[in-house]
Amino acid sequence: MPVVRITANPNISLENKRKMTEEVCKIVADAYYLPIEAITIIIDPIPVENIGSGGKLLVDKL
């Protein structure tokens, strides 16, 4: 049973989490030749003040 852990900005909407979960599950299930029910997705929110990109904190880019 593959487990996919996604680390994401906590501001992602519930609807976007649903869409991401569905699409990632489909891709992983296809890659492993498994039923989609065998795939587990874990979404770990990380506060924007703890994410840096391009030399800046994400909180400073918003």
N, C-alpha and C positions, 0 to 999 in steps of 0.2 A: 504494500500500500504506500505509494509515494505521498510525501508530505511536502507542500510548497509553502515556504514562509516568505511573506512579502512585507518589507519594511516600508512604511508610507507616511506621508504627511497626514496628521489626524484630521485635516479639514476636508478630506475626500468624503463626498456624500454617500449616504447609504445606498442610493440607487447606483452610483458608480462602483461601489464595493460589490454589489450584486452582479453587475455587468462584468467586472474584472474577474470575479470568482468563476462565473460561468465560462468565460472565454479561456482563462488559464486552465481550468479543469478539462475543457475539450482538447486543448493542445497537448497537455500531459497525457491524457487518456489515449489519444491517437499515437503519441510517441512510444508509449509503453504497451500498446495493444491491450488496454484494460478497460473495463466499464467505467464510465464517468463517476459512478458511486464509489469507486475504490480510491479516488483522489481526495486528499484533504488539503484545504487552504487555510493558512493562519495569517491574519493581517495584524502586524505589530505597528501601532501608531507611535511615531516619534515626534515630539513637539518641534515646531519650526525653529525654536531657538537652539535646538540641538542638532540641526542639519546645516552643513556648510557646503557650498558649491562655488567654484570659480573664485575662491579667496574671500567669500562673503557668507555670512550667516543668512539662511533663507528668510528669517524674520526681518532682516534689513532690506530684502529685495521686494517684500510685499507692499 
